[in-house]
Amino acid sequence: MKNIYYLLLPLLWCTACQEAEIPLYSGGNNIQFVKNLAKDSTIIAFLLAPGQVEIDSMLIVKTTGLGYPAETAYKIAVDQQLSTAVEGTHFRLPSATTFKPNAMRDTTYVKFYRTADLKVNAVRLVLRVQENDAFNLGQIQYRYKVFVIHDKVAQPDWWTSAVSTSYLGPYSDKKYEKFIEVTGVADLSSATSSEMRVYALQLKYWLEAYKADNGEPYYETNGDEMIVPVNG
């Protein structure tokens, strides 16, 4: 993710340089996201959401002014130059966004869709708040929000050599996908040893049932039998 920041920040700060005569804070009701671009982006990983074809991700916007006594519309737009995600295919923005009367913050949601291409390539969505008659733009580092969306299979950090030795055996993409399919779980980073054993046994029992039903083992992509060494 740091690479994305390094790509985006020069572009954004160049824009700031071009607007050097415009103060970052101009008084009145300024609009911005609540998290700093340089410190925050959101990963939408469908692999970690077994069975889901859509994910809603929360988006919080705030005003740094005094707010308005009546409901007031604001606008979030896609930065087309910095985004590779396609609206209507990979995501959909809310149709309307407003601050409630006297509200200083508003929470809305971006909907992301699971598509076949996300298994091959991650896509990037960069959103920005827009100025309108009611709101000026806030600090530049808070004007943008970055999402990275993918459905790619990769060895997770929790699948360590100890996990390979005692529970799940050597890692493979095919085994990880089958593990998620059988258990409905993708992340064991906070699992206890007992929980790890339960999930590993679920996969082991599935492999044994497959072998009994089909008269041959379930194979890895390279042709080797898929093995789960957990005792039980």
Buried (B, 14 or more C-beta within 10 A) or exposed (E): EEEBBEEBBEEBEEEBEEEEEEEBEEEEBBBBBEBEBBEBBBEBBBBBBBEEEEBEBEBEBBBBBEBBEEEBEBBBEBBEEBBBBBEEEBBBBEEEBBBEEEBEEBEBEBEBBBBEEBEEEBBBBBBBBEBEEBBBBBBBBBBBBBBBBBBEBEEBEEBEEEBBEBBBBBBBEBBBBBBBEBBEBBEBEEBEEEEBBBBBBBBBEBBEEBBEEEEEBBEBEEEEEBBBEBEE
